[in-house]
Each structure stands twice: as C-alpha cells, then as structure tokens.
Amino acid sequence: MKSYKIAVIKGDGIGPEIVDEATKVMDAVGKKLDIKFNYNEYLMGGCAYEQTGNPLPDETLKGALSSDAVLFGSIGGYQWDSLPRELRPESGLLRLRSELEVFANLRPVKIYHELSSASTLKEEIVSGVDLMVVRELTGGIYFGKPREKLENKAYNTMVYSKDEIRRIAKIAFEIAMKRDKRVCSVDKANVLEVSQLWRDSVKELAKEYPEVELSHMYVDNAAMQLVRNPKQFDVILTGNIFGDILSDEASMISGSIGLLPSASIGGKVGVYEPIHGSAPDIAGQAIANPIATIASASMLLKYSLNETKASFLIDEAIAKTLKDGYRTPDLSEYGAKKICKTHEMGSVIAGNIGE
Ligand code: NAD
C-alpha cells in the first residue's frame, strides 16, 4: 500500500468544516485504490495567533516542509482585522507560500453543465468552459525593487529574469500536455520591455513542446476575451499582476465561489486550497459548500502525488453529485433536487467515488 504524509491546515471560519469533507473524500478514494493518507494537523491564521501569538507557528512550517503536500482550508476573520500586519492571519499564509517557494499558482475554471445558469454571463457563453490560469506568484511588480512611496511620487519595478519566465512557462506547457495542448501567453509586449523578454522566453521554451500550440495575447485583450468567449482558452500563462486580475475575472465566469479550487506549486511542497475565504458570515452553520476544497484535494493528488486516477475519480464523483441534483444552500437556485449540509455533501461525494 502506498502512503503519503499530508499537512492539514484547517484555519479559521468555515476552514475546519470544509477540510474535514476533503479528507473524507480522500480517504474514500484511498480505500478504493489502496492508498493511505497520513494527516497531521497544524495551526495557521487567526486560530494560530490566538493559541501561540504567531499566525504561522514554527511547528506548522516544519510540518509543511516535511510533508508530501499541504491541504489548506481558509483563514481570516474580522476580529483580527485591527492587528498589526505581521500578526494578521493572511501574513501566515503569505509567509507559508514564500517559505515553501511556490512560484506557480494554478486556478482551473470548469463549468459544470447543470450550473451554467449560475454565471452572470449567458449560458451559451459559459457552458463547456474548461480553462486553467497559470500565474507566476513570486516575482514581477509585486516584489521588484526599487520600490518607494514618497510624498508626491511613488514607484514600483516590474522585473522578470529569463529563468523565472522559463520555469513558470514550463509548468504551463507541462499542464497543457495533459489537457488540450494549447497555451495562451498573456503579456503587454507592445508597451513593456519586461513583457518582450517574457514573450521571447516563452517562444524559445515552446520549441521543446512541439505538440503544444502557443499563442500570445495582450492583457487588455485577454480581459475582454475572457468574458466574450472564454471557451477559446485552454491554458492561460501569465505573470503575477496580470494573473492576479485575470484569475479573479476567470473565476467569476462560473458564478459560484464555493466550487473553485487552486494550487500553488513549483517549490518545495505544494499548497492546495479553495479560492474563497473563511466566510465568517456562515461559519459554524454547516452550510458551507465543501466542493472547492474537495476539488483542491483532487489537484493535490494530481500535481503533488501524481495520483492521476485518484484525482480523476474525485472529479467524476463531484460531477455525478452535482448532476444528481445535490446542492449546498449557496447553489439552491440552480437545479437543486436535494439541499444538503456541508457534511452531507462530503458524504455523497465520498459515496460516489468509483460509481
Ligand atoms: P469570502 O470568500 O470568505 O466570502 C465571500 C462570500 O462568499 C460570503 O458571503 C461567504 O459566505 C460566501 N462563501 C465563501 N465561501 C463559501 C463556500 N464555500 N460556501 C458557501 N458560501 C461561501 O470572502 P470575504 O468575506 O471577503 O472574506 C472573509 C475572510 O476571509 C476575511 O478575513 C478575508 O481576509 C479572508 N480571506 C481568506 C482567504 C484565504 O484563506 N486564502 C482568501 C480570501 C479571503
């Protein structure tokens, strides 16, 4: 029997409720395929600050570093908003990502047929969308130096080295090879020198992936195309600031925040989490949608453990559950046949593994 060590960080708000459902589904798939997951729980965020005075205790970091992957729920809550920046829950997450050196953020957007009416866009535009945004996470203008805010002037620096561009592009090409073999690289090469280097470097790397069709798009056009015809995209490859904006735009194509997973990979250990936050407004009521976290567990199996069959079985189980009309209250208006609680949704998905 294969076994893996998973660092589990439940976090704040709805975090514990949704992560419990993801591990329930992982265990169901593990049982089917003879895989054992050994979970170790660690604190991060507001709960970690309350218990240790530190949003990312050393033990959590050490635990993450010695695991095969990190499954994370969500952090944050209004009670910690007035803390100094370094003690706030989000500082814990930012530090975790930086210590693990995860430089690639993956945000898939897949529209489940039964939920295409949940989008604010027309059904015929969104039905069938299945795209992946690959965003560079540790470089670009958010980190470039010099940076300064003066009295009447402020500046930041957008900088990328060829190596940084090649390593994120490699991730995008490798992912495209397992999908529809198309990469659209998004930049602003008509205005920015850094984008010109980006484009040259991506083109150069593309020679190593002759099966992948590479196209280039300016970021302003990409923002427009994402709402005009999102079905045209397979893998979108882009830098940090453009990716920040485009991945949020892309996520809204689905119209349902409770469904979308994400992965931060490429460094020492991958971190897998839903794109939504800790939803303090619904925490503790057992009504949170656990699907984004369960789908993040599926990404964990695929990208960190290379357990593609297990990942596929989870994706299929989610799709079947939605097709059968099970919905948490956030999606009650969209083809619901049975409204269920968070743990019921997890149990139905777990029961649908391999069905
Ligand atoms: P949020 O994503 O937590 O919630 C936005 C809205 O979506 C809320 O109405 C919430 O109830 C709903 N929602 C979110 N996830 C849901 C789910 N799984 N099922 C059903 N409904 C869901 O964003 P927010 O309200 O702006 O932030 C709340 C807290 O989360 C803040 O402290 C913020 O800093 C933090 N946050 C954390 C992360 C993270 O952990 N990565 C990301 C974003 C925000």
Residues whose N, C-alpha, C, O or C-beta is under 5 A from the ligand:
A	BS01	NAD	G73 S74 I75 G76 G77 Y78 I257 G258 I275 H276 G277 S278 A279 P280 D281 I282 I287 A288 N289 D330
